[in-house]
Amino acid sequence: MNKDLIQVSLGESPADLYIEGGKVINVFSGEIYEANVAVFRPLKTQFTIYSNSDILIFRVV
């Protein structure tokens, strides 16, 4: 999996999910910054995405 993850990080392989133009919230520091997010082989998790005052919440299982 590490080799595959590196290939996705380098843009040599596609991600399973790509979110462009969102904001990432660091729940530990409270920092908020704009970022694109690529998800590869997700584990059971929940994402909350804020974009242009719309809130999108979805689960990847």
Secondary structure, DSSP 8 states (H G I E B T S, - for coil): -HHHHHHHHTTSS--SEEEEEEEEE-TTT--EEEEEEEE-S--SEEEEEEETTEEEEEEE-
